[in-house]
Amino acid sequence: MEPSAYHRLQTVPTPWGPFRTKPGARGHADPRYAFLAEGLEAEGRLLDANPGVGWVAWSAARKGARVVAIEPSRAALRALVQNAEAAGFEARPGLPWEAPEGVFDAAALVLPAERGSRYTMAAVLAAARALRPGGRLWIAGDKRRGFDRYFKEAQAAVGYGRVLARRRGLRLAVLEKERHPRLPELWRGFEETLLGKRLRFRTLPGVFSEGRVDPASRMLLTALPELPPGARVLDLGAGYGALTLPLAAGGARVTALEDDLAALRSLAASLEASGLAADFRHSDVDEALPEGETFAIVVTNPPFHVGGSVILDVAKAFVWAAHRHLETGGRFYLVANPFLKYEPLMEGVFGNVRTVRSGRYKVLLSVR
């Protein structure tokens, strides 16, 4: 993939006109979205609580619904906003539980099972909470990803429901709001000692390594040299701050970029809880950075799962972003599973790469 290909929106022809999508975005090539878009009966004011790039919202709007789509991923949002302008629906950043209560006639939700059961059920309950009494909740998912269990839990919390369609492992169901579901407590907290500092973390459902700092991030932190006070550091894919917080606590000036709003809200809360400051931005890789902004150090524990599938396009974009935003002589540290072959990519982009830690994970270093 060429350096600019990741950020370039792609156009897909549809019966209703050109649809925009992009690599690394939720719903980009996910059959669950097409299945829900086909079976959904558009009606009145409709909430799409997990729109991704917008297949369901696009279809519902073209069928006559007045659609509001709330999307936490910046990558997906970039395509979603353009599709909203073309199809005449509203798209905005947000999390499912940030939707207003009791104002929608219908809600649509592709079950985000890849984000864990806590996030998935919070999304189901939030979508139902947004409905007026008697409103209908349309859900689609995969039997192999727990659809039957989530559907039963949704019935217990929301009201009458039935499965409408099956296609191999895919399922489509609709529920009628007979009860007013309550959201559980979403925030959780924990403390960790990292680089000699005791830090407090706050996390929302669905964030990576909720409840403890992952061992890969710990390994990366131990591989870093001692940084001078005020060193400019870029944390690509910062999550809830497993790298950002200890580096900021050590005196670095950290800019943290994160695609997912649940993680970004968690990062903001973790910084506040630990009495620290950092510049954090909602960003599709480095899209929120102006051209020419550079750093002495770039660190990343890159994602390689999008929608439950292994995808390296995002991580490859991280490597190119690190090169773009490093000052001359700056260092790029990447931690990954040993089976992921980043060495040829980093060598091709930077002209050099070496392993500075190895074991259960590996820490790679390239110098610009």
C-alpha positions in Angstrom: 0.0 0.0 0.0 1.4 3.4 -1.0 1.8 5.9 1.8 -1.2 8.1 0.8 -3.5 5.2 0.0 -4.6 4.6 3.6 -6.0 8.1 4.0 -7.6 8.3 0.5 -11.4 7.8 0.5 -12.6 5.2 -2.0 -15.7 5.4 -4.1 -18.1 2.5 -4.4 -21.0 2.6 -6.9 -24.5 1.8 -5.5 -28.0 2.0 -7.0 -28.4 5.3 -5.2 -25.1 6.9 -6.3 -21.4 6.9 -5.2 -20.7 5.7 -1.6 -17.5 6.6 0.2 -15.4 4.2 2.3 -11.8 3.7 3.3 -9.3 1.1 4.5 -9.1 0.6 8.2 -12.7 1.8 8.9 -15.4 -0.2 10.5 -17.9 -1.5 8.0 -15.5 -1.1 5.1 -16.0 -4.7 4.0 -18.2 -6.3 6.7 -21.2 -8.4 5.6 -23.1 -7.7 8.8 -23.7 -4.1 7.6 -25.0 -5.2 4.2 -27.3 -7.7 5.9 -28.8 -5.1 8.2 -29.1 -2.5 5.4 -31.0 -5.0 3.2 -33.5 -6.1 5.9 -34.1 -2.9 7.8 -37.5 -1.3 7.3 -36.9 2.5 7.4 -39.3 4.4 9.6 -39.6 7.9 11.1 -36.6 9.1 13.0 -33.9 6.5 13.2 -30.7 6.2 15.2 -27.8 4.3 13.8 -25.8 3.5 16.9 -22.8 1.7 15.2 -22.7 3.1 11.6 -19.1 2.6 10.6 -18.7 4.1 7.2 -22.5 4.3 6.9 -24.0 1.4 4.9 -27.1 1.1 7.1 -27.6 4.8 7.6 -27.2 5.4 3.8 -29.8 2.7 3.0 -32.2 3.8 5.7 -32.0 7.5 4.5 -32.6 6.4 0.9 -35.7 4.5 2.1 -37.1 7.6 3.7 -36.0 7.6 7.3 -34.6 10.6 9.1 -31.3 9.2 10.3 -28.9 10.3 13.0 -25.7 8.3 12.9 -23.3 8.4 15.9 -19.8 7.1 15.3 -16.8 6.8 17.7 -14.1 6.0 15.1 -12.5 8.9 13.4 -11.5 6.7 10.4 -15.1 5.7 9.8 -16.4 9.2 10.5 -14.3 10.7 7.7 -16.3 8.5 5.1 -19.5 8.7 7.1 -19.7 12.5 7.0 -19.4 12.5 3.2 -22.0 9.8 2.8 -24.3 11.8 5.1 -24.0 14.8 3.0 -24.8 12.8 -0.2 -27.8 10.9 1.3 -29.2 13.6 3.5 -28.7 12.2 7.0 -27.0 13.6 10.1 -23.6 12.2 11.2 -21.6 13.1 14.3 -18.9 11.8 16.5 -20.1 10.1 19.7 -20.6 6.9 21.7 -23.8 4.9 21.7 -24.7 6.0 25.2 -24.4 9.6 24.3 -27.5 9.5 22.1 -30.5 11.4 23.5 -33.2 9.4 25.3 -36.7 8.5 24.1 -36.7 10.5 20.8 -36.3 7.9 18.1 -38.9 5.8 16.4 -36.3 3.1 15.4 -32.7 2.3 16.1 -30.3 0.1 14.1 -27.2 -1.6 15.5 -24.7 -3.9 14.1 -23.6 -5.7 17.2 -20.0 -4.6 18.0 -19.1 -8.0 19.5 -15.5 -7.6 18.6 -15.3 -4.9 21.3 -16.3 -7.2 24.1 -19.5 -8.1 25.9 -19.5 -5.0 28.2 -19.4 -2.6 25.2 -21.8 -4.6 23.1 -24.5 -4.7 25.8 -24.0 -1.1 26.7 -24.6 -0.3 23.0 -27.7 -2.4 22.9 -29.1 -0.8 26.0 -28.2 2.7 24.9 -29.9 2.2 21.5 -33.0 0.9 23.2 -32.9 3.8 25.7 -32.9 6.2 22.8 -36.3 4.8 21.5 -39.7 6.1 22.3 -42.0 3.5 23.9 -43.0 1.0 21.3 -40.1 1.9 19.1 -38.2 -0.8 17.2 -34.6 -1.9 17.6 -33.1 -3.6 14.7 -29.9 -5.7 15.4 -27.6 -7.7 13.1 -24.7 -9.9 14.1 -22.9 -13.2 13.6 -23.9 -16.4 15.4 -20.2 -17.1 15.8 -19.7 -13.9 17.7 -22.4 -14.5 20.3 -25.5 -13.2 18.5 -27.9 -15.7 20.2 -26.6 -14.6 23.7 -26.9 -10.9 23.0 -30.3 -11.3 21.5 -31.6 -13.1 24.6 -30.1 -10.5 26.9 -31.7 -7.7 24.7 -35.1 -9.4 24.9 -34.9 -9.5 28.7 -33.9 -5.9 28.9 -36.0 -4.3 26.1 -39.0 -6.4 25.2 -40.5 -8.7 22.6 -38.2 -9.6 19.7 -37.9 -12.1 16.9 -35.2 -13.2 14.5 -36.3 -12.2 11.0 -33.6 -13.6 8.7 -30.6 -16.0 8.7 -27.9 -16.2 6.1 -25.2 -18.7 7.0 -23.8 -17.3 10.3 -25.5 -13.9 10.0 -28.7 -13.0 11.9 -31.1 -10.2 11.7 -33.7 -9.5 14.5 -36.1 -6.8 15.6 -37.2 -5.9 19.1 -40.0 -3.7 20.4 -39.4 -1.4 23.3 -41.7 -2.5 26.1 -39.4 -1.7 29.0 -37.0 1.2 29.8 -33.5 -0.3 30.1 -31.0 1.2 32.5 -27.4 1.5 31.6 -24.9 -0.1 34.0 -22.0 1.9 35.5 -19.6 2.3 32.5 -16.5 3.7 34.1 -13.9 1.5 35.8 -10.6 2.4 37.3 -7.3 0.9 38.3 -3.8 1.9 39.3 -0.4 0.9 37.9 3.3 1.8 38.7 5.1 2.6 35.4 8.6 4.1 35.0 8.6 4.5 38.8 5.4 6.6 38.9 2.1 5.5 40.5 -0.6 6.3 37.9 -4.4 6.2 38.0 -6.3 5.0 34.9 -10.0 5.4 34.1 -11.6 3.3 31.3 -14.8 2.9 29.4 -16.0 -0.3 27.9 -14.4 -1.5 24.7 -11.0 -0.1 25.1 -7.9 -2.2 24.6 -6.5 -3.9 27.7 -9.2 -2.6 30.0 -8.3 -3.1 33.6 -4.6 -3.5 33.3 -1.7 -2.1 31.3 -0.8 -4.7 28.6 2.6 -6.4 28.7 3.6 -5.2 25.3 3.3 -1.5 26.4 5.2 -2.3 29.5 8.0 -3.8 27.4 8.1 -0.8 25.1 8.4 1.6 28.1 11.4 -0.4 29.4 13.1 -0.1 26.0 13.0 3.7 25.9 16.1 5.7 26.9 15.8 8.3 29.6 14.2 11.3 28.0 15.2 14.9 28.7 12.6 17.1 30.4 10.3 18.6 27.8 11.2 16.1 25.1 8.5 16.1 22.4 6.9 12.7 22.0 4.1 11.5 19.7 2.0 8.5 20.9 0.3 7.0 17.8 -2.8 5.0 18.8 -2.6 6.1 22.4 -5.6 4.2 23.7 -6.4 5.1 27.3 -2.8 6.3 27.9 -0.7 3.3 28.8 2.3 5.0 27.2 1.1 8.7 27.3 0.7 8.8 31.1 4.1 7.5 32.2 5.9 9.6 29.6 4.0 12.7 30.6 4.7 11.9 34.3 8.4 11.8 33.4 8.4 15.3 32.0 7.9 14.7 28.3 5.5 16.9 26.2 3.3 14.2 24.8 0.9 14.5 21.8 -1.5 11.5 21.8 -3.5 10.5 18.8 -6.4 8.1 19.0 -9.0 6.9 16.5 -11.6 5.7 19.0 -13.7 8.0 21.2 -14.1 5.5 24.1 -10.4 5.3 24.3 -9.9 9.1 23.9 -12.5 9.8 26.7 -10.7 7.3 28.8 -7.3 9.0 28.2 -8.7 12.4 29.1 -10.2 10.9 32.4 -6.9 9.1 33.2 -4.8 12.2 32.7 -7.2 14.1 35.0 -7.2 11.3 37.6 -3.4 11.3 37.6 -3.0 15.1 37.6 -1.2 15.1 34.3 -1.4 17.0 31.0 -1.0 16.0 27.4 -2.2 17.2 24.0 -4.7 14.5 22.8 -6.6 14.5 19.5 -9.3 12.4 17.8 -7.4 11.3 14.7 -7.3 8.7 11.9 -3.6 7.8 12.4 -1.9 11.2 12.0 -4.7 12.9 10.2 -5.2 15.5 13.0 -1.5 16.6 12.8 -0.6 19.5 10.6 2.0 18.8 8.0 5.5 19.7 9.3 4.8 19.1 13.0 7.7 16.9 14.2 8.8 15.1 17.3 12.0 13.7 18.8 10.4 10.4 19.7 7.4 8.5 18.2 6.0 5.5 20.1 3.3 3.0 19.2 1.7 -0.2 20.2 -0.3 -0.4 16.9 -3.6 -2.1 16.4 -3.9 -4.9 13.9 -7.6 -5.8 14.5 -10.4 -3.9 12.8 -13.9 -5.4 13.1 -12.5 -8.6 14.5 -10.2 -9.3 11.5 -6.5 -9.0 11.3 -5.6 -6.0 9.2 -2.2 -4.5 8.8 -3.1 -1.4 6.7 -3.6 0.7 9.8 -0.3 -0.4 11.4 1.5 0.2 8.1 0.0 3.7 8.0 1.5 4.2 11.5 5.0 3.5 10.2 4.6 6.0 7.4 3.1 8.6 9.9 6.1 8.1 12.2 8.5 8.9 9.4 6.5 12.0 8.3 6.5 13.4 11.9 10.0 12.6 13.2 12.7 15.3 13.2 16.0 14.3 11.7 17.7 12.0 14.1 14.4 11.2 15.8 13.6 7.7 16.9 10.6 5.5 16.3 9.8 2.7 18.7 7.2 0.0 17.8 6.1 -3.0 19.9 4.4 -5.9 18.3 3.8 -9.7 18.3 6.8 -11.5 17.0 4.9 -13.0 14.1 4.0 -9.6 12.6 6.7 -8.8 10.1 7.2 -5.1 10.5 11.0 -5.2 9.9 10.8 -5.1 6.1 8.4 -2.2 6.2 10.4 -0.2 8.7 13.6 -0.9 6.8 11.9 0.2 3.5 10.6 3.4 5.0 13.5 4.4 7.3 16.4 2.6 5.7 17.2 1.0 9.1 15.6 -1.1 11.8 16.8 -3.1 14.7 15.3 -5.1 17.6 16.0 -3.6 21.0 13.8 -6.0 23.1 12.5 -9.5 22.4 10.6 -12.2 24.1 6.8 -12.6 24.2 6.8 -9.3 22.2 9.4 -7.4 20.3 10.4 -3.7 20.3 11.7 -2.4 17.0 13.6 0.9 16.6 14.1 2.9 13.4 16.0 6.3 13.3 15.2 9.0 10.8 
